[in-house]
Amino acid sequence: MTLSLISPSFSPNDMIPSKYTCDGQDISAALSWSGVPDHTKSLVLIVDDPDAPDPAAPKMTWVHWVLYNIPPQANGLPENVAVNELPAGTLQGINDWKRTGYGGPCPPIGIHRYFYKLYALDTVLSDLKHPTKSELEKAMHGHIIAQTELIGRYQRSHHK
């Protein structure tokens, strides 16, 4: 089996419902995954947007959510997952709002793509004390045994 990641909230490459964005309740969508390789020791979830600030002239990748050391037995996350509902052992990194947790899509212009990236690692990472995405990627280097992604898209309706 291959590692795969889906959301009951939106189809791959489809629009993300506004409930999960700054225009709605800004809560995380439910996620479920399958096909975690047998010798996986931990999972990492990174959600980012490579189209920031403007898809016509992207300048940066905006990071929305960083979770690591998710136990390999876990097979998903519920909608609007609270810190105390994260699978035991899961640690959080910092998003580009400089805080832990999920920050929903809030693109200033155009349709942005949101990459939900799931990595299976052959190790459990040490506590990196709320790492940024790049710090986490350095720690993961050489330990990724499988990865998959789910892409959702979002465009804000014009402000009234």
C-alpha positions in Angstrom: 0.0 0.0 0.0 1.1 3.5 -0.7 0.8 6.3 1.8 -2.2 8.3 1.0 -3.9 11.4 2.6 -7.5 12.4 2.1 -10.0 14.8 3.7 -13.7 14.2 4.0 -14.0 18.0 3.8 -12.7 18.6 0.2 -11.6 16.6 -2.8 -8.0 16.7 -4.1 -7.3 19.9 -6.1 -10.8 21.1 -5.2 -11.8 24.3 -3.4 -11.5 24.2 0.4 -14.8 25.2 2.1 -14.6 28.7 3.6 -15.4 27.2 7.1 -11.7 26.2 7.2 -10.4 29.6 6.3 -10.2 33.1 7.7 -13.5 33.9 6.0 -15.2 31.2 8.1 -14.5 29.6 11.5 -10.8 29.1 10.6 -10.8 25.5 11.9 -8.7 22.6 10.6 -10.3 20.2 8.2 -10.6 16.5 9.1 -7.8 14.4 7.6 -7.4 10.7 7.3 -4.5 8.7 6.0 -3.7 5.1 5.2 -0.8 3.0 3.9 1.7 4.0 6.6 4.8 1.8 6.0 5.4 -0.9 8.6 8.7 0.4 10.0 7.4 4.0 10.4 8.3 5.4 13.8 6.5 8.8 13.5 4.6 11.0 11.1 4.9 14.7 10.2 2.2 16.9 8.8 3.1 20.2 7.2 0.5 22.5 5.5 1.8 25.3 3.4 1.0 27.6 0.5 3.7 28.1 -2.2 1.6 30.8 -3.9 2.1 33.6 -1.4 1.3 36.4 -1.6 0.1 36.4 -5.2 0.0 33.3 -7.4 1.0 35.4 -10.4 4.2 36.4 -8.6 4.8 34.1 -5.7 7.6 35.3 -3.3 7.4 32.8 -0.5 5.8 29.7 0.9 3.4 30.5 3.7 3.3 27.8 6.4 -0.1 27.1 7.9 0.4 24.1 10.2 3.3 22.0 11.5 2.8 18.8 13.5 5.5 16.2 14.2 6.0 12.9 16.1 2.5 11.9 15.3 2.4 8.2 16.3 2.3 5.8 13.3 -0.8 4.1 14.7 -2.8 7.3 14.2 -4.9 7.3 11.0 -6.1 10.8 10.9 -7.1 14.0 12.7 -10.6 15.1 13.5 -12.0 18.4 12.3 -11.0 21.4 14.4 -8.6 19.2 16.4 -7.7 20.7 19.8 -4.2 20.4 21.3 -5.5 18.0 23.9 -7.1 15.9 21.1 -3.8 15.4 19.1 -2.6 11.8 19.1 -0.4 11.1 22.2 3.2 12.2 21.7 2.4 14.7 18.8 4.4 17.9 19.0 3.7 21.2 17.3 5.8 23.5 15.3 5.3 27.2 14.5 3.4 28.5 11.5 4.1 31.7 9.7 1.9 33.6 12.1 4.6 32.7 14.6 2.2 30.5 16.6 1.5 26.8 17.0 -1.7 25.3 15.7 -3.6 25.6 12.5 -4.0 28.9 10.6 -6.5 28.7 7.7 -6.2 30.0 4.2 -6.4 33.8 3.9 -5.0 34.6 0.5 -4.7 38.3 -0.3 -5.3 37.8 -4.0 -6.0 35.0 -6.5 -6.5 31.3 -6.1 -3.8 29.8 -3.9 -2.9 26.1 -3.5 -2.6 24.6 -0.1 -0.4 21.5 0.2 -1.1 19.1 3.0 2.1 17.1 3.2 2.3 13.9 5.2 5.7 12.3 5.8 6.5 8.9 7.4 9.8 8.9 9.2 12.0 6.0 10.4 12.7 7.8 13.7 11.0 9.8 16.5 12.4 13.3 16.5 13.6 14.9 19.7 11.6 17.7 21.1 12.6 20.6 18.8 10.7 23.2 21.0 8.2 24.5 18.5 10.4 24.4 15.4 9.7 26.3 12.2 9.1 24.3 9.0 12.7 24.7 7.9 14.1 23.6 11.3 11.8 20.5 11.2 12.8 19.7 7.6 16.4 19.8 8.6 15.7 17.3 11.5 13.7 15.1 9.1 16.5 15.0 6.5 17.5 11.4 5.7 14.6 9.9 7.7 11.7 10.2 5.3 10.6 6.7 4.1 7.4 7.7 2.5 5.5 10.9 1.7 2.2 12.0 0.1 0.3 15.2 -0.3 -3.2 16.5 -0.7 -3.8 19.8 -2.4 -6.7 22.1 -1.8 -7.3 25.5 -3.3 -8.9 28.7 -2.0 -9.8 32.1 -3.3 -11.4 34.8 -1.1 -14.6 36.3 -2.3 -14.4 40.1 -2.6 -14.8 41.9 0.6 -18.1 43.7 0.9 
